[in-house]
Amino acid sequence: MATYTLDARRLLCPMPVIRAQNRIKTLAKGDVLEVICTDPGAKNDLPTWCRINGHAVIEIEAKDDEIIIKIAVGEE
Amino acid sequence: MNRQPKAVALISGGLDSMLAVKVLQEQGVHVEGINFYTGFCVEGHTHAIRKSDQKKEKRNNALWVAEQLGIKLHIIDVIEEYKEVLTNPQYGYGANLNPCLDCKSFMVKKAREWMDENEFDFIFTGEVIGQRPMSQRKETMPIVAKQCGSDDRLLRPLCAKLLPETLPEREGWVDREKLLDFNGRSRKPQIALAAQFGFDEYAQPAGGCCFLTDQAYSAKLGDLWQQRGSKNYDLDDIMLLKVGRHIRPRDNFKVIVGREEGENNFMRGYRKQFTHMHATSHNGPLALIDGNVSREDLKLAAQIVARFTQGRDADSVQIEVNEKGNEIPFTLDVTPLRNDDIPKKWYI
């Protein structure tokens, strides 16, 4: 299990979701992906994408203008 | 087939694809969704940019629909590949710069590739005959099926009874009798079916889900191509066409003026790529200058920008100009152009 970071700053939805989806395909179950976003839409879209695709959002942290969404990778 | 049939649905986020999925789920088909991001999708963008929209709930309708239906959704970035579809459409454009027929063929073709890679059995869409003037006509539907090489594995559950039988029907993976015969622009059958399925909330975007069907947007894209002398674009170009007033006073440049705080904030992200200006003597918007400009051009641009500041009626407005590639700004004192001095034809 390892933690990875994905820089999705300045990307507008659905690009942060697409980037997270493509990155998660390369990760193993239990790995954690931290997605750093600036589009507030990601706060809704990434958790929804995780729910329907079997991954879990562990934490959503808002820092200045950035939103950091931590995702625990589930079964493919 | 000894296993549950597997189908991939083209999901736009609208009601029709939602109904099509439910119709096949009721028949025991395993469904997953696919959604293509071309860069021109209306989804989310303008809501994310415009301050006035920020109180509204931001959601991606395709994702929301997938969750309601309990299906997986795969979102595919096709920005690069889509350029060929948009700039060189075999079947031309619709009322605006919408290449609907080529676009649909492209998306079904991409879905077909996904289907093969993931060992699914067929593709389906929420299309209804006669619903859209270009891509959803009885005469054009076979074109889409043939162009994308999917002919027999492309099912349209909402109007299948009006179309020739497809492989999933012949093989008994789905029961043709339980498919539908929707036809025409009326939304009544869809709304009735939604009620039957218990869908009490769904998105019905009036102009579809693509900026290319929008007249104002298409005019800006056409202007961009004309001025460049080619149909090239990148993602930043097409994002910037979604924000601000676009004013072209001379052939060699245009001024993009933010309309409100959210747009100004979004445009701030482009300051390094563009010469830009804003008023320092009065409150006003940020403006980006697109094109190669002389000092004389910059003065005219500053007069236009001054028109959109709180100093629009003042004798003089101070505008700070930051030229691209030059870290030291300079200031222009200009008389704002009056409304009558900005010809309507300058507005793209």
Interface residues (C-beta under 8 A of the other chain):
Chain A: R10 L12 C13 P14 M15 V17 I18 Q21 D39 P40 G41 K43 N44 D45 T48 W49 R51 I52 N53
Chain B: N35 Y37 C41 E43 G44 H45 H47 A48 I49 Q54 E57 K58 R59 N60 A62 L63 W64 A66 E67 G70 I71 K72 L73 H74 I75 I76 D77 M239 G269
